[in-house]
Amino acid sequence: MIAELGQFFLIMSLAMAIVQAGGFLRIAQANKEENNLWSLAFNHMVPWAVRLHFLFLGLSFGILIYLHIITDLSVLNVADNSSAEQPLFFRISGAWGNHEGSLLLWIFLFSLFSFTISLKIVRLPEYFRITTLACQGLIAAFFLIFIILSSNPFERLSPPPFQGAALNPLLQDPALALHPPTLYMGYVGFSIAFSFAIAGMLHQKIDREWANWLRPWVLISWVFLTVGIGAGSHWAYYELGWGGWWFWDAVENASLLPWLTGTALIHSLRVLAKRDGFKNWTVLLAITSFSLCLLGTFLVRSGLVISVHSFATDPWRGIFILVILGLTIGGAFTIFAKYGGGFFNNIYFNSVSRETGILFNNLLLLTAMGTVLIGTLYPVILEAIGARTVAVGPPYYDQTFVPIFIPLLILMAFIPFIPWRAGHWLKTIKNLMPVCAISLIISFIIFWLKPGSIISILTFTGGILIVLSALWWLGMRLIKDFVSITLNEYAMILAHIGLGITVISMAGHAAWKSEIVETLSIGDQLSLGNYRLVVEEEKDIKGPNFTGEKITLGLFQGTQKIANLYPEKRYFPSQQMFTAEAAIFATLRYDLYAAIAQENFNHPSWKIWFYINPLMTWLWLGVVLMAIGGLVGLIASIKHLRHTPSATPSVIETKAL
């Protein structure tokens, strides 16, 4: 009966989403008096439909979590993804560690953003709020129809099994339990940018005020997406046992694509808010960012790509999502084709200006996105037409994405030093000359001591240049007039430094990573660089739903023992599946990383992988700094909105269609 109640709330939420989508009818009344009965009805009806929609989805998702907690095996979703033997935390996370549950989480978080828009604390003209919510409601209705018809998380199973199948062992990890919610918050957050773009075009309201309304939503989405990508990379690094953190996997790429366009959107919004320029460009990026989020949702759930991150399900479900993708994106670009041409602006800026720098920055980001998109979809398209399957791996991205990203890094270092409207190259270069010289000297010394490839050298130098230029700019401003530095400028500095540190870590890892694999028994040892691993002890372990073994490895630098490493190999009987638990000794210079190969479970000897991974701690630090920079920018945007007078709806609404 409880599962049926969850299904009932799901259907009720669909009904409220349809009522919410009915807000589009208000546009037909926009040219009439503001206080006519239709307008007043929609002004009250749509926000309440949004709130009830959010309430019903929250109740439905809460019931699904409860069914997993009590392990109700009469529900198919629970029987396939939960077990009474699992710890409580993983029974809860099992609610979204599958196709059906993750979609319900996706649409619940989607409704959370709509709910926030419906509250009066978000200062928007009523006509604009209603149109935005109507767009959100239409997208929600599409996905709820999909969930109810083909991905019902409350489907019953008769007769119920005696024991559940349990959650995929690879997903039984705290980082991956938190990874989907943060990533989905980024995905669905960009829906606000999409809906704002639709409302702005329909009401011919794309201007500075529109940019200031939208910027907080883009920033919070970008922060969640950054944290989600970082959490997923960290999980892959220590859980999968292969010593890396990014493999250019199709599902990994699906999250990177909107991050790249979202970064471009943040910069375009800055130009629009500051100079009332790049209107068409900004609208296009808003539509594209959410479109790529939908594409990522399609790739993960279509069954077209095989990945440890994906939910390989019935391909017909993928067709359903593809239809949603086509209707949503096709409708948006149709509106853009019809009304986007009306947003021309004649702002002046010369070839040496911050506007020009941001324009080229965005072009490079979109080009980089295009290379990733081609590499991701090319194998899928070949397979769909029955051609020979081709694997697109790291070498492709090393030769396409990285060469595009290097000039982007250099441009990012220069942009803060270029004034708005008009500047001068000689003055800009003069300001940055000390930074460029120091960056080249540092890179030359480091790579003279530890050689690497030319791509690694250039990327490493670009990362150093970004960090030093940001610090140099901050130092110049502090000396000149530190009081005038705004929160937005601090946000820029933090985000740029974070990206620079991340790039330095990536380049160092690619240039100097070393590894060795050997089969060892008790008392044996292996050496790599200045370090030795000695197999000292092995013991069996038993968890709540797994058995396994733990090996004690003595880690020596020269003759001095510096630590013990404890890699594990676990076996989950319910899925008959092995997982590796890597052991990592982390320092600021490198990670010493040891893992047991899966094929050597419970043998008197073990195949041990040992890696020296340079600068890995700096990679996670860079991600954190980028997220903090985004949060500072979010605070600045909210403060700006609070001190900005509200728009006058009656004046603007007369422009509506």
C-alpha positions in Angstrom: 0.0 0.0 0.0 2.9 2.4 0.7 4.3 1.9 -2.8 0.9 2.6 -4.3 0.8 5.8 -2.3 4.2 6.8 -3.8 2.8 6.1 -7.2 -0.3 8.2 -6.4 1.9 11.2 -5.4 3.9 10.7 -8.6 0.7 11.0 -10.7 -0.5 14.0 -8.7 2.8 15.7 -9.3 2.3 15.1 -13.1 -1.1 16.8 -12.8 0.4 19.8 -11.1 3.2 20.0 -13.7 0.5 20.1 -16.4 -1.3 22.9 -14.5 2.0 24.7 -14.2 2.7 24.4 -17.9 -0.7 26.0 -18.5 1.0 29.3 -17.5 2.0 29.7 -21.1 -1.6 30.7 -21.7 -1.0 33.8 -19.7 1.2 35.1 -22.5 -1.9 35.5 -24.6 -3.3 37.9 -21.9 -0.1 39.9 -21.7 -1.3 42.8 -23.9 -4.4 43.2 -21.8 -4.8 45.0 -18.5 -2.5 43.7 -15.8 -5.3 43.1 -13.3 -7.7 41.2 -15.6 -9.2 37.9 -14.3 -7.0 35.7 -16.4 -3.8 37.3 -15.2 -4.9 37.2 -11.6 -5.9 33.6 -11.9 -2.6 32.5 -13.4 -0.6 34.6 -11.0 -2.1 32.6 -8.1 -2.7 29.2 -9.7 0.7 28.6 -11.2 2.9 29.3 -8.1 0.6 27.1 -6.0 0.7 24.3 -8.6 4.5 24.5 -8.4 4.5 24.2 -4.7 2.1 21.2 -4.7 4.2 19.7 -7.5 7.3 20.0 -5.3 5.4 18.6 -2.2 4.0 15.6 -4.1 7.4 14.7 -5.6 9.1 15.1 -2.2 6.5 12.7 -0.7 7.0 10.3 -3.5 10.8 10.3 -3.3 10.6 10.0 0.5 8.4 6.9 0.2 10.9 5.4 -2.2 13.7 6.0 0.3 11.5 4.5 3.1 10.9 1.4 1.0 14.6 0.9 0.6 15.2 1.5 4.3 12.7 -1.3 5.3 13.9 -3.4 2.3 10.4 -4.0 0.9 11.3 -6.7 -1.6 7.8 -6.7 -3.1 8.9 -3.6 -4.9 11.0 -4.4 -8.0 13.3 -1.4 -7.5 14.1 -2.4 -4.0 14.6 -6.1 -4.8 17.0 -5.2 -7.6 19.0 -2.6 -5.7 18.8 -3.2 -1.9 19.4 -5.8 0.7 18.8 -6.1 4.4 22.5 -6.9 4.8 23.6 -3.5 3.5 24.4 -0.7 5.9 21.6 1.8 6.4 23.6 4.5 4.5 23.8 2.4 1.4 20.2 1.3 1.6 19.2 4.9 1.5 21.6 5.8 -1.4 20.3 2.7 -3.1 17.1 4.6 -3.7 18.9 6.6 -6.4 21.7 4.2 -7.3 19.6 2.9 -10.2 17.8 4.1 -13.3 14.3 4.6 -11.9 15.4 6.1 -8.6 18.0 8.4 -10.1 15.3 9.8 -12.5 13.0 10.4 -9.6 15.8 12.2 -7.8 16.5 14.2 -11.0 12.9 15.4 -11.3 12.7 16.1 -7.5 15.7 18.3 -7.6 14.3 19.9 -10.8 11.1 20.7 -8.9 13.2 22.2 -6.0 14.5 24.9 -8.4 11.0 25.6 -9.7 9.8 25.8 -6.1 12.5 28.4 -5.3 11.5 30.5 -8.3 7.8 30.4 -7.2 8.7 32.1 -3.8 8.3 35.8 -3.6 11.8 36.1 -2.1 13.1 35.7 -5.6 12.4 39.2 -7.0 11.0 38.8 -10.5 8.1 40.5 -12.3 5.1 38.3 -12.1 4.6 37.9 -15.8 8.2 36.7 -16.2 7.9 34.4 -13.2 4.8 32.7 -14.6 6.3 32.1 -18.0 9.5 30.7 -16.5 7.5 28.4 -14.3 5.4 27.3 -17.2 8.5 26.3 -19.1 9.8 24.3 -16.1 6.4 22.7 -15.8 6.4 21.5 -19.4 9.8 19.9 -19.1 8.8 18.3 -15.8 5.6 16.9 -17.4 7.7 15.3 -20.2 9.9 13.5 -17.7 7.1 12.5 -15.3 5.2 10.9 -18.2 8.4 9.0 -19.0 8.9 7.9 -15.4 5.3 6.7 -15.0 5.0 4.9 -18.3 8.5 3.3 -18.6 10.6 3.8 -15.5 8.2 3.4 -12.6 10.2 3.1 -9.3 7.1 1.7 -7.5 6.5 -1.3 -9.7 5.5 -4.4 -7.7 7.2 -7.8 -7.9 5.2 -10.9 -7.4 6.2 -13.2 -5.7 8.8 -11.2 -3.8 12.3 -12.8 -3.5 13.7 -13.9 -0.2 16.8 -11.8 -0.6 17.4 -8.6 -2.4 20.1 -8.2 -5.1 21.7 -5.4 -3.2 23.3 -2.2 -4.6 26.1 -2.5 -7.1 29.2 -2.9 -5.0 31.0 -0.1 -6.9 28.3 2.3 -5.8 28.6 1.3 -2.2 30.8 4.2 -1.3 30.0 7.5 0.4 31.5 9.6 -2.3 29.5 8.0 -5.1 26.4 8.1 -2.9 26.8 11.9 -2.8 28.0 12.3 -6.4 24.7 11.9 -8.2 22.8 14.5 -6.1 25.5 17.2 -6.6 25.8 16.4 -10.3 22.1 16.5 -10.8 21.8 19.8 -8.9 24.2 21.2 -11.6 22.2 19.5 -14.4 18.7 20.7 -13.3 20.0 24.1 -12.2 20.8 24.9 -15.8 17.1 24.4 -16.6 16.6 27.8 -15.0 18.9 29.4 -17.5 17.0 27.5 -20.2 13.6 28.7 -19.0 14.8 32.3 -18.4 16.0 32.3 -22.0 12.6 31.1 -23.3 10.8 33.7 -21.1 13.2 36.4 -22.1 12.7 35.7 -25.8 8.9 35.4 -25.6 8.7 38.7 -23.6 11.5 40.5 -25.5 13.3 41.0 -22.2 17.0 40.2 -22.7 18.9 43.0 -21.0 21.1 43.9 -18.1 18.3 43.3 -15.6 17.6 39.8 -17.1 21.4 39.0 -16.8 21.4 40.0 -13.1 18.3 37.8 -12.4 19.9 34.8 -14.1 23.5 35.0 -12.9 22.9 33.5 -9.4 21.1 30.5 -10.9 23.9 29.9 -13.3 26.6 30.2 -10.6 24.9 27.8 -8.2 24.5 25.3 -11.0 28.1 25.7 -12.1 29.3 25.2 -8.5 27.3 22.0 -8.0 28.4 20.7 -11.4 32.1 21.4 -10.5 31.7 19.7 -7.1 29.9 16.8 -8.8 32.6 16.3 -11.4 35.3 16.5 -8.7 33.5 14.0 -6.4 33.1 11.5 -9.3 36.7 11.9 -10.3 37.8 11.3 -6.7 35.7 8.2 -6.4 37.1 6.8 -9.6 40.6 7.5 -8.4 40.5 5.6 -5.1 37.7 3.1 -5.8 38.4 1.6 -9.2 42.1 0.8 -8.5 43.5 1.8 -11.8 45.5 4.8 -10.5 43.8 7.4 -12.6 41.1 10.0 -12.1 39.8 10.7 -15.6 39.6 8.3 -18.6 37.5 10.4 -21.1 34.7 8.0 -20.6 31.5 8.9 -22.5 29.6 9.4 -19.2 32.4 11.5 -17.7 32.4 13.6 -20.9 28.6 14.1 -20.5 29.2 16.1 -17.3 32.1 18.0 -18.8 30.2 19.3 -21.8 27.7 21.5 -19.9 30.5 22.6 -17.5 32.4 24.1 -20.5 29.4 25.9 -21.9 28.3 26.9 -18.4 31.7 28.5 -17.9 31.2 30.5 -21.2 27.7 31.5 -20.0 29.0 33.0 -16.8 31.4 35.2 -18.7 28.8 36.2 -21.3 26.4 37.2 -18.5 29.1 39.4 -17.1 29.3 41.3 -20.4 25.6 41.5 -20.7 25.2 42.9 -17.1 28.2 45.3 -17.5 27.8 46.5 -21.1 24.4 45.3 -22.3 26.1 43.2 -25.0 26.3 39.6 -26.2 22.5 39.2 -25.9 22.1 36.5 -28.6 25.3 34.8 -27.6 24.1 34.6 -24.0 20.7 33.2 -24.9 22.3 30.6 -27.1 24.7 29.5 -24.4 21.8 29.3 -21.9 19.9 27.0 -24.2 22.9 25.0 -25.2 24.0 24.4 -21.6 20.8 22.7 -20.5 20.5 20.9 -23.9 23.9 19.3 -23.1 22.6 18.4 -19.6 19.7 16.6 -21.3 22.1 14.9 -23.7 24.1 13.7 -20.7 20.9 12.3 -19.2 20.2 10.5 -22.5 23.7 9.0 -22.7 23.6 7.7 -19.1 20.2 6.1 -19.5 20.0 5.0 -23.1 22.1 1.9 -22.9 24.1 3.2 -25.9 27.3 3.6 -23.9 28.8 1.1 -21.6 30.5 2.6 -18.5 30.9 2.0 -14.8 29.0 5.3 -14.4 26.0 4.5 -16.6 22.7 2.8 -16.1 22.7 0.3 -19.0 18.9 -0.2 -19.4 16.4 -1.0 -22.1 17.4 1.0 -25.2 13.7 1.8 -25.8 13.8 4.0 -22.7 16.6 5.9 -24.5 14.3 6.5 -27.4 11.8 8.0 -25.1 14.4 10.3 -23.6 15.5 11.1 -27.1 12.0 12.3 -28.0 12.0 14.5 -24.9 15.4 15.8 -26.0 14.1 16.6 -29.5 10.9 18.3 -28.3 12.7 20.4 -25.7 15.8 21.4 -27.7 13.9 21.7 -31.0 11.3 23.9 -29.4 13.9 26.2 -27.8 15.9 26.6 -31.0 12.7 27.3 -33.0 11.8 30.1 -30.6 15.4 31.4 -30.9 15.3 31.3 -34.7 12.0 33.3 -34.6 12.7 35.9 -31.9 16.5 35.8 -31.3 17.2 38.2 -34.1 15.4 41.0 -32.2 18.2 41.2 -29.6 20.7 43.2 -31.6 23.0 45.6 -29.7 25.4 48.2 -30.9 27.9 48.4 -28.0 31.3 49.7 -28.9 34.5 47.8 -28.1 37.7 47.6 -30.1 39.9 44.6 -30.8 41.9 45.1 -27.6 39.2 45.1 -24.9 37.8 42.8 -22.2 34.8 42.2 -24.4 37.0 40.8 -27.2 38.9 38.7 -24.7 35.8 37.2 -23.3 34.4 36.6 -26.8 37.5 34.6 -27.9 37.5 32.9 -24.5 33.9 31.7 -25.2 34.8 30.6 -28.8 37.7 28.5 -27.5 35.4 27.0 -24.8 32.8 26.1 -27.4 35.5 24.7 -29.7 36.8 22.5 -26.9 33.3 21.4 -26.1 32.8 20.5 -29.8 35.9 18.2 -29.8 34.6 16.4 -26.7 31.1 16.1 -28.2 32.5 14.6 -31.4 34.7 12.2 -29.5 31.8 11.2 -27.3 29.1 10.7 -30.0 31.2 9.4 -32.9 31.4 5.8 -31.6 27.7 5.9 -30.7 26.7 7.1 -34.2 28.9 4.5 -35.9 27.3 1.8 -33.9 23.8 3.1 -34.6 24.3 2.9 -38.4 25.9 -0.6 -38.1 29.4 0.5 -39.0 32.6 -0.8 -37.5 32.9 0.2 -33.8 35.7 2.6 -33.1 37.0 3.4 -29.6 37.8 7.0 -29.0 40.2 7.3 -26.0 42.7 9.6 -24.4 45.0 9.9 -27.4 42.2 11.6 -29.4 41.6 14.2 -26.6 45.3 14.7 -26.1 45.6 15.8 -29.7 42.4 17.8 -30.0 41.1 19.1 -26.6 44.5 20.0 -25.0 45.9 22.1 -27.9 42.7 24.2 -27.8 42.8 24.5 -24.0 46.4 25.9 -23.9 45.6 29.2 -25.8 42.5 29.4 -23.6 44.8 29.4 -20.5 47.0 32.1 -21.9 44.0 34.2 -22.8 42.5 33.8 -19.3 45.8 35.2 -17.8 45.5 38.4 -20.0 41.8 39.2 -19.7 41.8 40.7 -16.2 44.5 43.2 -17.3 42.5 44.4 -20.3 40.0 47.3 -19.7 36.4 47.3 -20.9 35.7 49.0 -24.3 39.2 49.8 -25.3 42.7 49.0 -24.3 46.2 48.7 -25.7 48.2 45.5 -26.3 51.5 47.1 -25.4 50.3 48.3 -22.0 48.7 44.9 -21.3 51.8 43.0 -22.2 53.9 45.4 -20.1 51.8 44.7 -17.1 52.1 41.0 -17.6 55.7 40.8 -18.6 57.1 40.0 -15.2 54.5 37.2 -14.7 55.2 35.7 -18.1 59.0 35.8 -17.4 58.6 34.2 -14.0 56.2 31.5 -15.4 58.7 30.5 -18.2 61.6 30.4 -15.7 59.7 28.2 -13.3 58.6 25.8 -16.0 62.1 25.7 -17.5 63.7 24.9 -14.2 61.1 22.2 -13.3 61.2 20.5 -16.6 65.0 20.7 -16.8 65.1 18.7 -13.6 62.1 16.4 -14.5 61.7 16.2 -18.3 58.2 15.8 -19.9 56.4 16.1 -23.2 56.0 19.4 -25.0 52.2 19.3 -24.4 52.9 18.8 -20.6 55.4 21.7 -20.6 53.0 24.1 -22.4 50.0 23.0 -20.2 52.0 23.3 -17.0 53.3 26.8 -18.0 49.7 27.9 -18.8 48.6 26.8 -15.4 51.4 28.7 -13.7 50.7 31.7 -15.8 47.0 31.8 -14.7 47.9 31.5 -11.0 50.6 34.1 -11.1 48.6 36.5 -13.2 45.7 36.3 -10.8 48.0 36.9 -7.8 49.8 39.7 -9.7 46.4 41.4 -10.6 45.3 41.1 -6.9 48.6 42.5 -5.7 48.4 45.5 -8.0 44.8 46.2 -6.9 45.7 45.9 -3.2 48.5 48.4 -3.6 46.4 50.8 -5.7 43.0 50.7 -3.8 42.2 47.5 -2.0 38.8 49.0 -0.8 37.5 49.1 -4.3 38.0 45.4 -5.0 34.5 43.8 -5.4 33.3 40.4 -4.4 32.9 39.6 -8.1 36.6 40.3 -8.6 37.5 38.1 -5.6 35.4 35.4 -7.1 37.2 35.7 -10.4 40.6 35.5 -8.7 39.7 32.4 -6.7 38.1 30.6 -9.7 41.1 31.4 -11.9 43.6 30.3 -9.3 41.6 27.1 -8.7 41.6 26.3 -12.4 45.3 27.1 -12.7 46.2 24.8 -9.8 44.0 22.1 -11.3 45.8 22.4 -14.7 49.2 22.3 -13.1 48.2 19.1 -11.3 46.9 17.5 -14.5 50.0 18.4 -16.5 52.4 17.2 -13.7 50.4 14.0 -13.3 50.6 13.3 -17.1 54.3 14.1 -17.3 55.7 12.3 -14.3 53.3 9.5 -13.3 55.1 6.2 -12.9 53.8 2.7 -12.1 54.9 -0.8 -11.7 53.0 -4.1 -11.3 54.5 -7.3 -9.9 53.2 -10.6 -8.4 54.3 -10.8 -4.7 54.1 -13.1 -1.8 54.6 -12.5 1.9 58.1 -11.0 2.4 58.6 -10.0 -1.3 59.1 -6.4 -2.3 59.0 -4.1 -5.3 60.8 -0.8 -6.0 59.7 2.3 -7.9 61.8 5.4 -7.8 63.1 6.0 -4.3 60.3 3.9 -2.7 59.9 0.2 -1.8 56.8 -1.8 -1.0 57.3 -4.8 1.2 54.4 -7.4 1.7 54.3 -7.9 5.5 51.0 -9.4 6.3 47.7 -10.7 4.9 44.4 -11.2 6.8 40.8 -12.0 6.0 38.2 -9.4 6.6 34.4 -9.6 6.8 32.0 -6.7 6.3 28.2 -6.5 6.7 27.6 -7.8 3.1 31.1 -8.8 1.8 34.2 -10.8 2.6 37.7 -10.1 1.5 41.3 -9.8 2.4 43.6 -6.9 3.5 47.3 -6.8 2.8 49.7 -4.8 4.9 52.4 -3.2 2.7 55.4 -1.5 4.4 56.3 1.7 2.5 60.0 2.6 2.7 61.9 5.6 1.4 65.4 4.3 1.2 65.9 2.4 4.4 63.4 4.4 6.4 59.8 3.1 6.8 57.4 6.0 6.3 54.0 4.4 6.4 51.9 1.2 6.1 49.5 0.8 3.2 46.4 -1.4 3.5 44.9 -2.2 0.1 41.9 -4.5 0.2 40.1 -6.8 -2.2 36.4 -7.3 -1.4 33.9 -10.0 -2.6 30.2 -9.4 -2.6 28.4 -12.8 -2.8 25.0 -11.4 -3.7 26.4 -10.0 -7.0 29.4 -12.4 -7.2 31.5 -9.3 -7.8 35.0 -8.1 -6.7 36.0 -4.6 -5.9 39.4 -3.0 -5.1 40.0 -0.6 -2.2 43.2 1.3 -3.0 45.6 2.4 -0.3 46.9 5.9 -0.7 49.7 7.8 1.1 49.1 11.4 0.1 51.5 14.3 0.4 51.6 17.7 -1.3 54.2 16.4 -3.8 52.7 13.1 -4.8 50.4 10.2 -3.9 51.9 6.8 -3.3 49.1 4.5 -4.4 48.8 0.7 -4.1 46.0 -1.6 -5.2 45.5 -5.4 -5.6 44.5 -6.7 -9.1 41.1 -8.3 -9.1 42.1 -11.6 -10.6 44.3 -12.4 -7.6 41.7 -12.7 -4.9 42.5 -15.1 -2.1 45.7 -16.5 -3.5 49.1 -17.0 -1.7 50.5 -14.4 -4.0 49.0 -11.1 -5.2 49.4 -8.9 -8.3 50.2 -5.5 -6.8 49.9 -2.3 -8.7 52.1 0.6 -7.3 51.8 4.1 -8.6 53.6 7.4 -7.9 51.0 10.0 -8.8 52.5 13.6 -8.7 50.5 16.6 -7.5 47.2 14.8 -6.9 46.4 16.7 -3.7 46.6 19.9 -5.7 44.0 18.6 -8.2 41.3 18.3 -5.4 42.4 21.6 -3.9 42.0 23.3 -7.3 38.4 22.0 -7.6 37.6 23.2 -4.1 39.0 26.7 -4.9 36.9 26.9 -8.1 33.8 26.0 -6.2 34.6 28.6 -3.5 35.1 31.2 -6.2 31.7 30.3 -7.6 30.1 30.6 -4.2 31.7 34.1 -3.7 30.3 35.1 -7.0 26.9 33.8 -6.0 27.0 35.9 -2.8 28.0 39.0 -4.8 25.1 38.4 -7.3 22.5 38.0 -4.5 23.8 41.2 -2.8 23.5 43.0 -6.1 19.9 41.9 -6.6 18.9 42.9 -3.1 20.1 46.5 -3.8 18.6 46.7 -7.3 15.0 48.0 -7.6 12.5 45.6 -9.0 11.3 45.9 -12.6 8.0 47.5 -13.4 5.9 44.7 -14.8 3.2 46.9 -16.4 5.8 48.7 -18.5 7.7 45.7 -19.7 4.8 43.4 -20.2 3.4 45.5 -23.0 6.2 44.2 -25.1 5.0 40.6 -24.7 3.8 38.6 -27.6 
